[in-house]
């Protein structure tokens, strides 16, 4: 039964991750908007989507251009961000880092879904066949933390591959695949770079798993107990979308900091933009205000909602197919 839970959760997560990857990429790009620590700020006076305007200017003229104040930087929404990526980088750019998504879901989500299923079976009351909400939350925290530690290398690679298109052409990493990304990070920055931001990844995963899986089970049970709907597609969609909203609200601040720490470029011999998660959070809030921690929330919920729906609807169908195994 334990292995079966890992297989079911892993397959459902890969399907959900790949189908919502473009939304996740847009979320990452939006979370990096307004970041003050960007490579060569004197050259990159505009965000990459507008970088074509600098190609007609010389280096000397660029020096005389006054840097735009952080507060004046225009913010673009998820739709505009998606259109801009499509126009400047092509439709394939919306799937940048999808190989890392597959690996991440294989490592992280397979682990967390499988462990949660095992804990759920052990902690469910044999007579009432119910599990207290507090136990569901604890199970989610444990499963999410362990899963994140296992999948962090793929998470770092995914963030970098998704964010690469916003850099000037001369500074892009141009990873060809998740394996290439992990190999080059190991050679150029050391093995420890694969676990950069791991504390944030673990914290975020604990919040997401606890809120997502626990709330899905709890809401689904409430719907069935009150007789609002029968156990079918409608119940699964309603419970999963609600779970996605709860997970997005709980995890977005940590997700913003995680994205920035993982994406920062550390030049040899130079001080890194952020010394850690707390330093990144403080600098972000000082430079952009507290609401910067909810930057990218619309694409987060736009992605988290469909992801959670696809995840649990697919999971329920896979369980039906494998119920006799």
Buried (B, 14 or more C-beta within 10 A) or exposed (E): EEEBBBBBBBBBBBBBBBBBBBBBBBBBBBBBBBBEBBBEEEBBBBBBBEBEEBEEBEEEEEEEEEEEEEEEBEEBEBEBBBEBBBEBBEEEBBBBBBBBBBBBBBBBBBBBBBBBBBBBEEEBEEEEEEBEEEBBBBBBBBBBBBBBBBBBBBBBBBBBBBBBBBBBEEBBBEBEBBEBBBEBBBEEBEEEBBBBBBBBBBBBBBBBBBBBBBBBBBBBBEBBEEEEBEEEEEBBBBBBBBBBBBBBBBBBBBBBBBBBBBBBBBEEEEEBBBEBBEBBBEBBBEBBEEEBBBBBBBBBBBBBBBBBBBBBBBBBBBBEEEEEE
